[in-house]
Amino acid sequence: MGKVFDEEIISLKADFMKLGALVGEAVTNAGQAFVDHDIQKAEAVVTNDHEINHLQIHIEKRSFEMIALYQPVTGDLREVVGILKAVTDLERAGDHARNVARSAISIKGMQRIATVEEIIATMALKVSQQYDDSIESYGDADEDKAKRTAQSFDKKIDELYNAIASPSYQAMAKDPKIVSSAIIYLNVAKDLGRISDYSTNICEWTVYLATGKIIELN
């Protein structure tokens, strides 16, 4: 394909990994902001979301341009298509991190349930770890790590979601004053669950990058 294309793909992948780092930071900070009741950190996540969106658009535009200009085949095409597909999952994970940050702001001053927030703290940490591992597997095109990451976190995240949902619904039934905060807990759990789903998607694109096969890992 030539030296110029090789340089272009290195640059494109560098931008993708930069986006991955930005989203990872948003995921971590949003979870911490909610658990720590840190409004300033939450507002920073919301404010910085525009940078994620801008870089996503740049990567998508450049990917399409490279396909049109160089018409890559086989492994070279996989590199570009893999990034083009995975970048959407990164941006959507960033959107859900922003939602968690907004929830941290919305719940301020409401009645809270400490036991539920402890589970949310655990779920946020696990989701952040899964996301980081998925991005690392993609950067290394490590098929085995991608498969391990998807399989090791999937059941844990589902269990944590249920552990948040059940007491939240019970609390709403017992005390009308807790309804608003319980709904926020449910929304946060859903957002964290979706970030986990997008991390699994990244693992699937890692397998595609390494083997050319499109598979489901959940």
Secondary structure, DSSP 8 states (H G I E B T S, - for coil): --HHHHHHHHHHHHHHHHHHHHHHHHHHHHHHHHHHT-HHHHHHHHHHHHHHHHHHHHHHHHHHHHHHHH---HHHHHHHHHHHHHHHHHHHHHHHHHHHHHHHHHTTTS---HHHHHHHHHHHHHHHHHHHHHHHHHHHT-HHHHHHHHHHHHHHHHHHHHHHHHHHHHHHHH-GGGHHHHHHHHHHHHHHHHHHHHHHHHHHHHHHHHHS------
